[in-house]
Amino acid sequence: MPHDALVSRTTLITRDAADPLARFRDLFHMPDDLIYLDGNSLGPLPKRTVERMQQVVQDEWGRLLIRGWTACDWINAPSRIGGKIARLIGAHPDEVICADSTSVNLFKTLAAALALKPGRHVILSTPDNFPTDLYMAQGLIRHLGGVHELRLVDGERIEDHLNDQVAVLLLTHVNYKTGRMYDLAHLTQRAHACGALTLWDLAHSTGAVPMDLNGAEVDFAVGCGYKYLNGGPGAPAYLFVARRWQPVFSQPLSGWMGHATPFAFDPVYEPAPGIGRYLCGTPPILSMAALECGIDLLLDADMQQIRAKSLALTDLFIQLVEMRCAGYGLELMTPRDHAIRGSQVSFRHPQGYALMQALIAAGVIGDFRAPDIVRFGFAPLYLRFVDVWDAVDRMLHILEARAWDREEFRQVKQVT
Ligand SMILES: *Cc1c(COP(=O)(O)O)cnc(C)c1O
């Protein structure tokens, strides 16, 4: 969107009326007067989820008990939901499975990837990667006897560090702090050119950015269920393994649900033939039922429309903050270039923590990331253009009145 000084609350209401995704907002529970800019941390509750939870608890668990595994096809929830996620990320249905947390899935896929490259010992990543990804890699390295090295290099120069020592390039597609997005296809191709495998963390892009994992020939990926998929707090995550790598290796968490025949109760582990071997224990059916509602909503929308609106919302937010809140110490961290921007906008502010607390008190929910970042996520399914105006309006009032400058807004909470 061009820099448009004529933008006003009224023009944005007109813009909302023409929005092809407008009908989705009413499918979510959204408290009145709240502007929710944190769907990249925890997506809101779809109305359908409430009904579905009632049904799965009362009718399925309550009435059918153990028969639900077959009668309600609980047993195939991980592959069925995986197949739906596949449509959002450009994968085949049999390449994705819904299971565990992102952290655990990262462990399983990273272990599988390393085992495919026995002669190489480097996991290449960046120091600003999401910490759990680095922690899981560190734990796996210790577990494997310390022969591998986690090499952390500046993301802007990552290509210079791809060489014949690198077993796996481990990157998060959209950076959680800055919203910067890597060129997934290009880096995957560069990694392959030097004989390395790729493992992408798609936590901040699934459901927000269209992706074509197979078009890019990605090897492994993991992603999160409770952010843009709106699956609920602690929702199950997913993992992707390209068909060509599925039969080659078994992941190390060889639980019975990943066995070829779990109900044969064989004392010897034999992995399931396909993506099923990436399961470990019994799937959390209630959580999966909630997640599936969130995914079904997204599948009803068009990912290209989602991306177009996401960029329009983030452009508008940047424009309005810079126009209306100039001179208050906010410094943009998110790239202006669409090609390298995810679906969030982050600013630095010297009083970032207190500013975000004051915003939350004023009904604008974003979040804070240490040391000084205020972060705003824009989920196109339920956000309106007028919400962007109102959020900036409330921020301007807080900045003008120094309303953040209160003791209660400096008390750092356990979850930020
Ligand atoms: C949110 C997020 C995770 C979360 O991992 P959990 O195991 O669900 O806690 C992992 N990686 C990235 C990049 C994230 O943004």
The ligand as an ORCA input file, in Angstrom:
! r2SCAN-3c Opt
* xyz 0 1
  C       6.066    -21.170     19.362
  C       7.296    -21.814     18.810
  C       7.680    -23.078     19.234
  C       6.915    -23.739     20.322
  O       7.368    -24.973     20.697
  P       6.529    -25.808     21.750
  O       7.213    -27.099     21.776
  O       5.115    -25.838     21.300
  O       6.590    -25.081     23.056
  C       8.791    -23.662     18.624
  N       9.478    -23.017     17.662
  C       9.130    -21.771     17.259
  C       9.907    -21.090     16.191
  C       8.054    -21.139     17.832
  O       7.708    -19.916     17.438
*
